[in-house]
Amino acid sequence: MVGIKDVAKRAGVSIGTVSNVVNRPHVVATATRNRVLSVIEELGYVRDESARQLRAGRSRIMGLLVLDLGNPFFVDVARGAEQAAHAEGLNIITCNSGQRSDLEASYLAMFAEQRVRGVLLSPVATSGEALRAFRRSGTPYVFVDRKAPTTEASSVAVDDIAGGALAGRHLLETGHRRIAFVNGPAILAQCRDREQGLRTALSGSTAELTILEAIGLDVSSGRDAGARLLGTSPRPTAVFCANDLLALGVLQAMVGAGVRIPEEMAIVGYDDIEFAGAAAVPLTSVRQPAQRLGRTAAELLLTETADTTAEHQAVVFTPELVVRESTRVRR
C-alpha cells in the first residue's frame, strides 16, 4: 500500500507537510498543497484512519449488531442510530447476527479488536460466554430492543409485555374467542414477553389460546405457520404474530387458501413496518418506534463514552396499537 512517506518522497516535501495537506490544508502554501494533492491522486494514497484514531486514543466508529437485517424494523433502528452518530461526526458499522450465537460472538470479537468507540447491541441472549468475553474487553455498549438484565449497561427497549396485551385485548374486543399466537424462537426475550402479555390479556376470559412456534421471524416461517393453522380444527378465528413478517406470511397462506380476511381470520402483527400498511389486506400491528429506539440508544452510548461517570439508564418506550383492515370487522 502507498504510505505517507511515498507521497512525501514523490512530491519532494516532508512527511509533516503531507500530513498538513491531508489534515490541515489551510496551513500549507497553495502551490505546495496542489503539488502534494496531485501526487496523492497519482499514487492513490488513502489515509490510514485506524492508525490515526489509535494514536488519538479515540475511535470515530460505532458498532451496531442486530438480529436480522432482513427485517425492516432493524433497518429503521439502524437509520435512527446513524442519525445520532452522524450528528457527532461518527460512522457506524452495522452487522447482522442472523439470530446465530456463533456469528454474534464473531462480530463482538471483531468490534473489540477494532477498538470501536462503543457498540449498540441487540443480542440473541443477554447471557453466554460471547457476551461475557465482550464485557471483559472493556468496550462500552448499550442494549437496543432489549432490556438489560442488570444495571451494568444501559438499554433502550419497548414494553413488549404491554404490546402483547394490546393485541390480546383488541382481539377480545372484536369478539374473538379462538385465538392463535405465532411466536418466534423461544430464546428471544422479545418473543417470550409478547406471549406473556397476550396470556395476561386473555386470562379471565373464555378465549382458547393456541401457540405455534415458528422456526424464524420471516415471511416463509409465517407461511409455514399459516399452513399449520389451516389444518387445525376448530380453526382459530384470529391470529397474533410475534412480528409483521410472520403476519405477512400467515396472510399469504390464508389468502392463497381462500380464507377471507378479516371475516374468517383476523390477523395482528408486531412492529408496524412500512409493509404492514401496504399489504394486500393492510395489517393491524403493534407499533414500535424503531428509529427512535436506535437514535436514543446511540445518544446514550455517546454520552457514556464522553463521560465515564455517567449512570446507566434503562429507557422503555410504550407501544401503540395501529388498527387496520385485517381486524376491522366486529364478529
N, C-alpha and C positions, 0 to 999 in steps of 0.2 A: 504494500500500500504506500502511496505517496505521503510523506510526512512533511512537517513544517520546515525541517532542515532542507529538504529537497527544493521547496519553494524559495527559501532564502538564498540558497546557492544559485539557482537559475536566475533569480531577479537581481542578484548582486547586492543584497541588503542583509541586515542582521535578523536573527530569529525574532528578536523583540519587535522589530519593525513589522514583520509579517503578523505577529500576534496583535499588534495595534491595528493593523488594517482589518483584521477579522473581528476584533472586539471593540476597538475604539477608533474607527476610521477618521473621525473628525480631527484627531491629533496628528495625522500624517499629511505631509505636503501632497497636493493634488497629483503632481506628476509621478511621485513615488508610489502613491496609492494606486494610480491607474496601472503602473507597470506591474506591481505585485498582483493586482486583480487579474491582469492579463495572463500572468504565469499560473495563477490558481486555476483559471479556466482551462488553460492549455494542458496542465498536468492532471486535472480532475481531482484536485486536493479537496478533502472533506475534513472538517474539524472533528477531532476525537472528543465528542461531547461527554462520554462517560468518564474519560480521564480528567477532563476539566471539572466535572462535578465532584469526583472523588477528591481532587485537590482542594476544592472549596468545602468539602465535608457536607454537602447538601445536594441531594438529587432533585431534579426537576421533573421526575417521572413518578406517577402514582400507578398502582396496580389495581385492577378490578377483576375479580374471579366470580363468575356466575354459574348457575346450574345448567342453563340451556339457552344459548343464543338463538336457537331456532324458535324460541317463544318471544313474540313481540313485547311481552311485558318486560323482559330483561333488556331488550333493546332500548326501551324507554327509560329504564333505570340507568343504563349507560349514558344516554343523552343528558339526563339530569346531572350525573356525576361530571361529565365533560364540561357542562356549563360552569359549574363551580370551579373546576380545575383551570380551565382556560381563562377565567376571570383573574386568576392569580398567576398567570403566565406558566402554568404547568401543563403537561400532557399526560394521557392515560394509556396504559397498555391493558387491553381487555382480553381475558382468556375464558375459555368455556370448558368446564369440567365434565359436561355431559352426564351429570349425576353419578360420575365414577370416582370412587375414593382414590384410586391409583393415579388418575390424571390430576386430581386436586392436589395430591402430595407432590407431584412433579412440578406443577406450576408454583406452589408455595415455596418449594426449594429454589426455583428459578428466581422468584421475587427476592428472596433473602440473599442469593448470590449476587444479584444485580444491584443490591443496596438501594432499592426504591425508597421514595420518601415515606410511603405507607401503602397499605392495601385495604381496599373495600372488598369484603368477603361475604359471599352467600354460600355457606358450606353445605356439603352433603349431610354432615352431622357435626355437632358442636363438641364432640369428644373424639378421641382417637389419636394414634401416635403422630400422624402427619401434622395435626394442629398443635399438638404438644411440642413437636420439634420446631415448628414455626415460631411459637411463643418464645422458645429459648433463643432464637436468633435476635430477639430484641426489636424486630421491625414493628412499628406501630400499625394497628389495624382497627377497623370498625366493621361490625357485622351489619349487613344490609339485607332487608327482607327476612330477618331472623332475630329473635330476641336473644341477647347474651345470657348464657346460663349462670354467670356470676357477675360481679362488679369489676372484673379485671379488664373489661373492654367496653367501649361504647357500642350501642346498637340502634338501628333505625328499622322499625317494623310496622306492620299493620295488625290490629287486633283481629286475628283470624277466627278466634272463637266467636267474637261478635259477628263476624262476617258469615260464618256458618249458620248462626242463629237467625240472621236477617233472611237468609234463603229459606230456612225451615218455616219461619213464621209466615212468610209470603205464600208458600205453598199451602199451608193450613188455611190461610185466609181466603185463598181462591178455591177452597173446597176439596183439596186432595187428601186422601186417607191411605192410599197405597203409594209410597214414595221410595225411590231408589237413590242411592248415593254412589256415584262412580268416583272412587278415590284413586289417588296415585300411590307410589311406593310408600309403605308404612314407615320407612326410615326417615322420611322428610317430616319435620315437625309441623310445617305449614299444613300438610295433609291431615295429620292427626288432629290439629286444632280445629280445622274446618269440620271434621266429622264430629268432634266433641260439641261444637256449637250447634250443629244440626240436631244431635241427640238431645241436647238441652232444650231446644225449641219444641221438639216433638214429645218430650216427657210430659205425662199427664193428659195427653190427647189419645184418641183412639187410632191414630195413624200406625200403619205397619211399615217398618223400615227394612229395605233390602240393601245390603252392602256388596258392591262389586269392586275388587281391587284391580286396577289397570296395570299393565306392565310398565308403561311410561306415562308421560304427561303430554302426549302429542295427539294429532288428529287420528293417526292409524290406530292407536290404542283406544281412542274413543269409538271408532267404527267397530272394533272388536267387542267392546263393551256393549254397544248398541245391538249387535247381533245376538249377544247373550241375553239381553233384555227381551228381544223379540221372541225368544224361546221360553220365557217364563210364563207360568200360569198359576193364578191370575196375573196378568201383566200389570205392573205399576202404571199409574196414570200420570206420574210426574217423576222427573229425574233431576237431581242436583249434581253437578260435576265439579271436581276439585279445581279445574281451571277451564278457560274458554276453549282451548284447543281440544280437550276431551269433549266438551259440549258440542263443538262443531262436528266432531267425528260421530257422536251419537245422533246429531241432527241429520247427517248424511245417511246414516243407516236407516233411520226412521222414514225419511222422505223416499229413499230407494225402495222401501218395503210398502209404500203407500199409506203409512200412518200419518194421519192429519195432525199438524202442529198448530195450535195447542189443544185442539178439540179432543184428540185421543191421547196425546202425550205432551205435557208441558215440560220445558227444559230451562234450567237455570245454570249459568256458568259462573266463573270467578275470574277477576282481573279487569274485565271490561276493556279488552284490547280493541283496536280500531276495527278488526274484522268482525267483532261481535255484533256491532250495529249494522254492518254491511252484509251480513249473511242473508241467504235466500229468505229465511224467516228470521228477522232481527232478534238477537238473543237478549233475554233478561240476564243481567250479570251483576255480581257484587264488585263494585269499582274499588280498585286500589290506586292511590296517587303515585304512579310509578316514577315519573320524572322527579316529583318532589322527594320521594324516597332516596333516589340517587343523589340529588343535589344536597339534601340535608346531611346524608352520610359523608359526602365529600367535604362539606363545610366543617363537620365535626372533626374529621381527620386532619384537615388543615389547621384547625385551632389547636389540636393536641400536639401536632408536630412543631408548631410555633411556640407553644408553652407547655413544657413537660409537666408542669404542676397543675394543669387543668384537670378538673374532675371528670370522670367518665359519666356519660349520660345515657339513659335509655328512653329514646323517643318512640312513642307509639301513636300512630295515626288511626282514626276511626274510619272504617269502610262505609260505603254508601251503596244502597240497592238502586239499580237503574232498571226500571220495568219497561219491557218492550213486547213485541207481538208474540213471542214464544210462550208467554204465560198470561196474556191479557184476558182470555175468555174465562169468566166465572162459571165453574161447573155446578 
